Amino acid sequence: MRKALGTRDVATVFRILQRHGLSQRAISARVGMAQSEVCDILKGRRRVANYEIFVRIADGYGLPRGWLGVAYDQATDEFVRLSQLAE
């Protein structure tokens, strides 16, 4: 799991979760995405590249964000705040 998280291989992460008894629907509920999106990721039709999705995966499963390379620090907070102001 750690290796898949470190390389941001979300399909493998989801497969591991399925092997531990979680359904696509349960995974999707935890990470705030549609079940069809989870299905597409598992089938290789979609890759996750969005920062927010990595954060939701980490937070949804209580994982340290750093394991997915999305550790939230003061510099990141400032960047997000400024980005939101520009919208």
Secondary structure, 3 states (H helix, E strand, C coil): CHHHHHCCCHHHHHHHHHHCCCCHHHHHHHHCCCHHHHHHHHCCCCCCCCHHHHHHHHHHCCCCHHHHCCCCCHHHHHHHHHHHHHC
